[in-house]
Amino acid sequence: MKNLRFYACLALVGNASVATAADHAVANEPPATLPEVRVTAGRIEQSQFDAPASVHVVDAQTLQRAGPLVNLSEALAGVPGLMAVTRNNYAQDVQISIRGFGARSPFGLRGIRLITDGIPATIPDGQGQASTTALTSADRVEVITGPLAQLYGNAAGGVIQAFTREATEKPEGQMRWTSGSYGLRRTDWQVSGRSGRVGLVADLSTFETDGFRANSAAQRTQFNSVITWSASPDTRLRLVVNLLDLPLAQDPLGLTQAQVDADPTQAGLGALANRTRKTVQQNQLGAVLEHRLSSATKVQVRAYAGRRETLQFQTGSWIGLDRHYQGVGLQVNGRQRLQSEVVMDWAVGFDYDRSAEQRQGGGVAAGDISGNPSRNELNVASNRDLFGQVNLNLGPSWTVTAGMRASRVDFTSRDDLPLPDDGSGSMRFGANNPALGVTWHASDHLNLYANWGRGLETPTLSEVAYSSVGGVPTGQGLNTALRASRSRHAELGAKWQPGPHLRMQAAWFHVKTGDEIVTDVSASGRTAYKNASRTSREGLEFSSTASWNKNWLTQITATAMTARYEQSSGAITAGNDMPGIARRQQRASLVWAQSGHSSGSQEFVPGLEVKADWLVRSKMFADDANLAAAPAFQQLNLQVRQKLRVGIADVVVLAALENVTNQQYIGSVIINQAGRQYFEPGLPRNWRVGVQAVVPF
């Protein structure tokens, strides 16, 4: 905690100096006004400053400066309490954790709810894939942490919501091309516009890379479209279409420390011989209907369905997953004035989601399917949840928040290869998770809040797929001995906004978890899980955004967290750090814009922009025994963007240099990996150039 206090004090002094300098800026160059941001805190929309929780927003301008917009981790790197890393392994997706939740995931997202345009991208068991989020057409990304995130149900250690941009009033076309180190090739084609009551955003993007390491090439094509129809002033329908095709994603596997030291570009043991890889195809259709019943009440109905097909080749085995999923939801929001100064905002609703996945598996020879399947079963996960939230505004100084989510999650498995043993079975999990909080609006510039809540995190279908028999993972039936983990969250926070050019936010959090789900044994691409007794997470988060004058903008975030096991279990010793979680992470960003920052406006202003990012991350352990760790590192990234008007087109030319000092570092770890192949190296110094053009029709 000592280091975080140092960084927080440093940021406070620095931003105070910025504020003072801004107050004395020359009259014709005042500081850029930071736009007011509205967010969804729990289930109720309100201003970010007044929200009684840690809610962070990555806006469109920040997204455009984030990177090639391939991975969600690019957009989330500056969110306090969140650790987002790129594995440089597109067969396993990015690794994202929020206050330690999700850190254990060997692939995809765990313990975090992902929602895109109101449609869940996380299935009922708590598993999701970040690659389905189309950043090239995103307007903003919201991140909710802390107790109010629990109102989103199972595995809501945090919530990430992405929103596609609104259709432009006048039709326009957009083209983006990017090229970079290690065969990076990225294109994006987008159209947007309105005709009468109908608006359209359609975005088609492609991505290819030869890969930094051996056996790490990937190809991806993605289509995202949102059609809006304003049937009346009170009724609006959004139709959301998402298509993802990943025909090639080679898996370089992890490396041992000795392999990293010898050659970080090599593939892990068995990767080349087995041609480890993955293919994915996903198609999804969703609809969100919003209708205002009165000036104070509105209702939202959503429905969606999709299919995801995955075929993965590992060392010694293959897995085929054919998933059909669908869901519906209803939410009603309202506002009532109870007394002259007492106003109640409320929300009630329900969610039903279902995923049915045919799971097959068997042996491989030289990277191809060999013999008959040794596993063929239908795994089904579903949830039926009711939720409600009330924000009671008790005059100008106090707001009380209360919410509840009643969750029931069911797993069933039908073994289609019942001989010699029938692995069919079922599991049920349930919980009533409350969230309570109070906010003191100390002044127009300062809010202080305290929150408390309980959470539920069930194992995923992948985690119950294997049991440990004689120290070996076996795939016969569900691991019914695995229990859901339950958590208690507490948070104290402060938000300070002394003027339109400075925002600061700080939070302390404490999380206690019982029956934490941890690795039991891992071998041959299979992992069996078990429950540890108790864990604790405690930390401090700090963030600030400040404008010196109209040209200079700084963003600083810092997180310090201690995540530990509280009881011994197997290889776990009480007091050990939980793996995959860095104790400290700091990020500082400095942006200079020749023509000034646009204060939230989307108007295109020609001029030069220069950005510098500095990231510091402490070491993080790779195993429960704390015997192996990825060392601490620092990274400096630079970016230059020239905005031009060429005829009727708005053009942006970009050049970026990342990891400027060419530091060798570990980008992510594979927790408790068999054979001690824990480490996935980060990219050395690398470059990227690109051009973007927007042309009105």
ROKOLLUM-571322 format. One record per residue (C-alpha): x, y, z. Coordinates in steps of 0.2 Angstrom, whole numbers, padded with zeros to 4 digits, always signed. Layout:
REM residues N
XYZ;...
REM end
This chain:
REM residues 697
+0000+0000+0000;+0015+0012+0003;+0019+0012-0016;+0001+0016-0020;+0000+0031-0008;+0016+0037-0016;+0009+0037-0033;-0008+0044-0027;+0001+0058-0019;+0011+0061-0034;-0004+0061-0045;-0013+0073-0033;+0001+0085-0033;+0003+0084-0051;-0015+0087-0055;-0016+0101-0042;-0002+0109-0052;-0012+0106-0068;-0027+0114-0061;-0018+0129-0054;-0009+0131-0071;-0026+0130-0080;-0033+0143-0069;-0020+0155-0074;-0020+0150-0093;-0021+0164-0105;-0038+0170-0109;-0038+0164-0127;-0032+0146-0122;-0043+0140-0108;-0042+0122-0102;-0052+0110-0112;-0069+0106-0104;-0071+0088-0099;-0088+0082-0105;-0102+0076-0093;-0103+0057-0094;-0119+0047-0091;-0117+0029-0086;-0127+0014-0080;-0123+0011-0061;-0131-0005-0057;-0147-0005-0067;-0151+0014-0066;-0143+0027-0078;-0136+0043-0070;-0121+0055-0072;-0104+0046-0069;-0100+0059-0055;-0115+0056-0045;-0115+0037-0048;-0113+0028-0031;-0100+0016-0037;-0084+0014-0046;-0089+0016-0064;-0077+0021-0078;-0080+0025-0096;-0068+0024-0111;-0075+0036-0124;-0073+0036-0143;-0058+0047-0143;-0049+0036-0131;-0053+0021-0141;-0047+0029-0157;-0030+0032-0149;-0029+0015-0140;-0021+0004-0154;-0026-0006-0169;-0043-0010-0161;-0040-0029-0162;-0042-0033-0144;-0053-0027-0130;-0037-0026-0119;-0031-0011-0129;-0047-0001-0124;-0046-0006-0105;-0028-0003-0101;-0031+0013-0092;-0046+0007-0081;-0040+0006-0062;-0043-0010-0054;-0043-0019-0071;-0029-0029-0078;-0031-0032-0097;-0017-0041-0106;-0014-0047-0124;-0008-0064-0124;-0002-0063-0142;-0011-0079-0144;-0028-0078-0153;-0032-0096-0149;-0035-0091-0131;-0042-0073-0132;-0036-0059-0121;-0035-0060-0102;-0045-0048-0092;-0047-0048-0073;-0056-0035-0062;-0051-0034-0044;-0044-0051-0046;-0060-0059-0053;-0056-0068-0070;-0037-0070-0067;-0038-0089-0066;-0045-0090-0084;-0035-0101-0096;-0045-0094-0111;-0059-0081-0113;-0067-0072-0099;-0072-0079-0082;-0080-0070-0067;-0084-0054-0078;-0100-0051-0087;-0098-0044-0104;-0113-0035-0113;-0113-0028-0130;-0127-0016-0135;-0138-0023-0122;-0135-0041-0127;-0125-0053-0116;-0109-0059-0123;-0107-0070-0107;-0117-0086-0106;-0126-0092-0090;-0111-0102-0083;-0101-0086-0083;-0090-0089-0098;-0087-0076-0112;-0076-0071-0126;-0070-0053-0128;-0066-0056-0147;-0084-0054-0151;-0084-0035-0146;-0082-0025-0162;-0071-0010-0156;-0070-0002-0174;-0088+0003-0173;-0089+0006-0154;-0094+0023-0146;-0089+0019-0128;-0085+0005-0116;-0091+0006-0098;-0083-0004-0084;-0093-0007-0067;-0083-0013-0052;-0088-0016-0034;-0104-0021-0025;-0117-0014-0038;-0109-0026-0052;-0117-0040-0042;-0134-0034-0048;-0129-0042-0065;-0130-0060-0058;-0118-0075-0059;-0099-0071-0061;-0101-0052-0060;-0084-0048-0052;-0086-0034-0064;-0096-0029-0079;-0090-0023-0096;-0103-0015-0107;-0098-0010-0125;-0110+0002-0136;-0110+0004-0154;-0110+0022-0160;-0126+0030-0166;-0129+0032-0184;-0124+0049-0191;-0137+0061-0197;-0129+0062-0215;-0123+0046-0223;-0105+0043-0223;-0092+0029-0227;-0076+0025-0217;-0061+0016-0222;-0047+0011-0210;-0030+0002-0215;-0017-0003-0203;+0000-0012-0205;+0013-0016-0193;+0027-0028-0186;+0026-0047-0187;+0014-0046-0202;+0000-0036-0194;-0013-0032-0207;-0030-0023-0202;-0044-0016-0213;-0061-0009-0208;-0075-0004-0219;-0090+0005-0212;-0106+0014-0217;-0117+0025-0207;-0132+0036-0209;-0151+0039-0207;-0166+0039-0218;-0182+0045-0210;-0184+0035-0194;-0171+0022-0198;-0153+0023-0194;-0139+0011-0199;-0121+0007-0194;-0113-0007-0203;-0095-0012-0200;-0084-0025-0208;-0066-0028-0202;-0052-0040-0206;-0037-0044-0196;-0021-0055-0200;-0005-0058-0191;+0010-0069-0194;+0013-0069-0176;+0028-0064-0165;+0031-0082-0160;+0032-0098-0169;+0015-0106-0172;+0005-0090-0168;-0002-0084-0185;-0021-0079-0185;-0034-0073-0196;-0051-0065-0192;-0066-0057-0200;-0079-0048-0191;-0096-0040-0195;-0106-0029-0183;-0122-0020-0188;-0135-0010-0178;-0151-0005-0186;-0162+0008-0176;-0180+0011-0180;-0189+0025-0171;-0207+0019-0173;-0213+0034-0163;-0206+0047-0151;-0208+0035-0137;-0203+0019-0145;-0187+0013-0152;-0181-0004-0159;-0162-0009-0161;-0158-0024-0171;-0140-0030-0168;-0131-0042-0180;-0114-0049-0175;-0104-0061-0186;-0087-0068-0182;-0076-0080-0192;-0059-0085-0185;-0053-0098-0198;-0035-0099-0191;-0029-0095-0174;-0013-0105-0170;-0008-0108-0152;+0010-0106-0148;+0007-0112-0130;+0016-0106-0115;+0035-0107-0111;+0045-0112-0096;+0057-0099-0089;+0072-0108-0097;+0063-0107-0114;+0059-0089-0112;+0078-0085-0107;+0084-0095-0122;+0072-0089-0136;+0055-0080-0132;+0050-0082-0150;+0049-0101-0149;+0033-0111-0147;+0030-0122-0132;+0033-0140-0131;+0022-0150-0143;+0015-0135-0152;+0023-0138-0169;+0022-0157-0169;+0003-0156-0164;-0001-0141-0174;-0010-0133-0160;-0024-0122-0166;-0042-0116-0165;-0056-0111-0177;-0071-0102-0172;-0087-0096-0181;-0101-0087-0172;-0117-0079-0178;-0128-0069-0167;-0144-0059-0169;-0152-0048-0155;-0166-0035-0153;-0169-0022-0140;-0185-0013-0139;-0187+0003-0128;-0204+0011-0125;-0208+0025-0114;-0224+0022-0104;-0225+0039-0097;-0213+0054-0093;-0207+0044-0078;-0208+0026-0083;-0200+0016-0097;-0198-0002-0102;-0185-0012-0111;-0187-0029-0118;-0172-0039-0126;-0171-0055-0135;-0156-0064-0144;-0150-0080-0151;-0134-0086-0158;-0123-0101-0163;-0104-0103-0159;-0094-0117-0167;-0077-0121-0160;-0064-0134-0165;-0048-0134-0155;-0032-0145-0157;-0021-0147-0141;-0006-0157-0137;-0013-0175-0138;-0032-0171-0139;-0045-0161-0149;-0061-0153-0143;-0076-0148-0153;-0090-0137-0146;-0106-0133-0155;-0116-0120-0145;-0133-0114-0147;-0138-0100-0136;-0153-0088-0133;-0161-0077-0120;-0174-0064-0116;-0175-0050-0103;-0187-0037-0097;-0182-0021-0087;-0194-0007-0081;-0186+0009-0075;-0196+0023-0066;-0195+0039-0056;-0207+0045-0042;-0207+0061-0031;-0211+0055-0014;-0209+0072-0005;-0203+0089-0011;-0185+0085-0009;-0186+0066-0009;-0185+0057-0026;-0185+0038-0030;-0177+0031-0045;-0181+0012-0047;-0178-0003-0059;-0185-0020-0059;-0184-0035-0071;-0179-0052-0075;-0167-0062-0086;-0168-0079-0094;-0153-0086-0103;-0149-0103-0110;-0134-0111-0118;-0134-0129-0125;-0117-0135-0131;-0113-0152-0139;-0095-0156-0133;-0085-0169-0142;-0067-0174-0140;-0054-0187-0144;-0036-0191-0148;-0025-0183-0162;-0010-0189-0172;+0001-0176-0180;-0012-0163-0177;-0027-0172-0185;-0041-0181-0177;-0037-0199-0174;-0050-0213-0170;-0067-0211-0164;-0073-0198-0152;-0070-0203-0134;-0082-0190-0128;-0099-0184-0134;-0111-0175-0123;-0124-0161-0122;-0120-0148-0109;-0134-0136-0105;-0133-0121-0094;-0147-0109-0090;-0152-0095-0078;-0168-0088-0071;-0165-0071-0062;-0175-0058-0054;-0168-0041-0049;-0173-0024-0042;-0164-0008-0038;-0169+0008-0029;-0160+0025-0028;-0168+0036-0015;-0162+0054-0016;-0165+0062+0001;-0163+0080-0004;-0147+0088-0010;-0135+0079+0002;-0139+0061+0003;-0143+0046-0009;-0147+0028-0002;-0145+0014-0014;-0152-0004-0012;-0153-0018-0024;-0156-0037-0024;-0154-0051-0037;-0161-0068-0035;-0151-0080-0046;-0154-0098-0051;-0141-0107-0062;-0144-0125-0068;-0132-0137-0077;-0137-0153-0085;-0126-0165-0095;-0132-0179-0107;-0119-0192-0111;-0121-0198-0129;-0107-0211-0126;-0115-0219-0111;-0104-0235-0111;-0095-0241-0101;-0100-0227-0089;-0114-0215-0091;-0108-0197-0087;-0125-0189-0087;-0129-0178-0072;-0136-0161-0066;-0130-0147-0054;-0140-0132-0047;-0134-0116-0039;-0143-0102-0032;-0141-0086-0021;-0150-0070-0016;-0137-0056-0018;-0141-0039-0010;-0132-0023-0013;-0133-0008-0001;-0125+0009-0002;-0125+0027+0004;-0118+0043-0005;-0115+0059+0004;-0115+0074-0009;-0103+0084+0002;-0103+0098-0011;-0106+0102-0029;-0088+0096-0032;-0086+0081-0020;-0096+0065-0018;-0091+0052-0004;-0099+0034-0005;-0099+0017+0004;-0106+0001-0003;-0108-0017+0002;-0114-0032-0007;-0114-0051-0010;-0109-0061-0025;-0111-0078-0033;-0098-0086-0045;-0103-0103-0052;-0090-0114-0060;-0091-0114-0079;-0096-0129-0090;-0077-0130-0095;-0072-0131-0076;-0085-0145-0072;-0080-0155-0087;-0066-0164-0079;-0063-0172-0062;-0047-0178-0054;-0045-0197-0052;-0028-0203-0045;-0021-0186-0049;-0026-0186-0068;-0040-0176-0075;-0053-0187-0082;-0068-0181-0093;-0082-0194-0088;-0097-0184-0082;-0099-0167-0072;-0087-0163-0057;-0102-0162-0045;-0090-0160-0031;-0086-0142-0037;-0096-0129-0028;-0100-0111-0032;-0089-0098-0024;-0098-0084-0014;-0091-0067-0010;-0094-0052+0001;-0089-0035-0006;-0086-0018+0003;-0081-0002-0005;-0077+0016+0001;-0075+0029-0013;-0073+0048-0017;-0076+0058-0033;-0069+0075-0034;-0072+0087-0048;-0066+0105-0043;-0069+0112-0061;-0073+0107-0079;-0055+0103-0082;-0051+0091-0068;-0058+0075-0062;-0051+0063-0049;-0058+0047-0041;-0052+0035-0028;-0059+0019-0020;-0054+0007-0007;-0061-0011-0008;-0061-0027+0002;-0068-0044-0005;-0069-0060+0005;-0073-0076-0005;-0078-0093+0001;-0075-0109-0009;-0064-0100-0022;-0062-0111-0037;-0044-0115-0040;-0034-0128-0051;-0034-0146-0044;-0023-0154-0057;-0018-0150-0075;-0011-0162-0088;-0012-0165-0107;-0023-0149-0111;-0036-0154-0097;-0038-0146-0080;-0048-0152-0066;-0054-0139-0053;-0058-0139-0034;-0063-0127-0021;-0051-0118-0009;-0058-0112+0008;-0056-0093+0009;-0048-0079+0000;-0047-0061+0002;-0043-0046-0009;-0040-0028-0003;-0034-0013-0013;-0034+0005-0017;-0038+0012-0034;-0035+0030-0041;-0038+0039-0057;-0038+0057-0063;-0041+0066-0080;-0034+0084-0081;-0032+0097-0095;-0018+0109-0093;-0024+0121-0107;-0034+0117-0123;-0019+0107-0130;-0013+0096-0116;-0022+0082-0107;-0016+0069-0094;-0024+0053-0088;-0016+0044-0073;-0022+0028-0065;-0015+0017-0051;-0020+0001-0043;-0013-0008-0028;-0020-0024-0022;-0016-0038-0011;-0025-0055-0016;-0021-0070-0004;-0027-0087+0001;-0032-0087+0019;-0032-0106+0021;-0020-0120+0016;-0026-0133+0003;-0015-0145-0006;-0001-0134-0015;-0009-0119-0008;-0001-0112+0009;-0011-0099+0019;-0004-0082+0015;+0001-0086-0003;-0003-0073-0016;-0017-0078-0029;-0008-0081-0046;-0011-0070-0061;-0014-0054-0050;-0001-0040-0050;+0000-0031-0033;+0003-0014-0042;-0001-0007-0059;+0001+0011-0064;-0002+0020-0081;+0001+0038-0086;-0005+0045-0102;+0000+0062-0110;-0009+0069-0125;-0004+0085-0135;-0017+0091-0148;-0011+0105-0159;-0029+0111-0162;-0035+0107-0145;-0046+0094-0137;-0063+0093-0143;-0072+0093-0126;-0083+0078-0130;-0088+0085-0147;-0086+0073-0162;-0082+0087-0174;-0067+0084-0185;-0053+0097-0182;-0037+0095-0192;-0020+0096-0183;-0006+0085-0176;-0008+0074-0160;+0006+0066-0150;+0003+0053-0137;+0014+0045-0124;+0009+0031-0113;+0019+0024-0098;+0014+0007-0090;+0021-0001-0074;+0016-0018-0068;+0023-0027-0053;+0027-0046-0053;+0013-0058-0053;+0014-0076-0048;+0010-0090-0060;+0006-0104-0048;-0003-0107-0032;+0013-0112-0023;+0021-0095-0028;+0036-0104-0035;+0036-0096-0052;+0032-0077-0056;+0032-0066-0071;+0044-0051-0066;+0039-0033-0065;+0041-0022-0080;+0039-0005-0087;+0034+0000-0105;+0034+0016-0115;+0023+0018-0130;+0022+0033-0142;+0010+0038-0155;+0008+0052-0168;-0008+0056-0178;-0010+0069-0191;-0028+0074-0195;-0031+0081-0212;-0045+0087-0223;-0043+0081-0241;-0057+0088-0252;-0073+0082-0244;-0064+0068-0234;-0058+0068-0216;-0041+0059-0215;-0031+0053-0201;-0013+0047-0204;-0005+0037-0189;+0012+0031-0184;+0015+0021-0167;+0030+0014-0159;+0027+0002-0144;+0039-0004-0131;+0051+0009-0136;+0064+0003-0124;+0063-0015-0131;+0061-0022-0114;+0059-0041-0113;+0044-0045-0102;+0030-0058-0099;+0013-0052-0105;+0003-0065-0097;+0004-0081-0087;-0005-0098-0089;-0009-0102-0071;-0004-0118-0064;+0000-0125-0081;+0007-0143-0082;+0025-0144-0087;+0028-0127-0079;+0024-0119-0096;+0017-0103-0088;+0024-0089-0098;+0017-0080-0113;+0030-0067-0119;+0025-0049-0123;+0030-0041-0139;+0047-0033-0141;+0049-0015-0149;+0036-0015-0163;+0029-0002-0175;+0012+0002-0183;+0006+0014-0197;-0011+0017-0203;-0023+0028-0212;-0042+0032-0209;-0053+0041-0221;-0071+0047-0218;-0081+0052-0233;-0099+0059-0234;-0110+0052-0247;
REM end
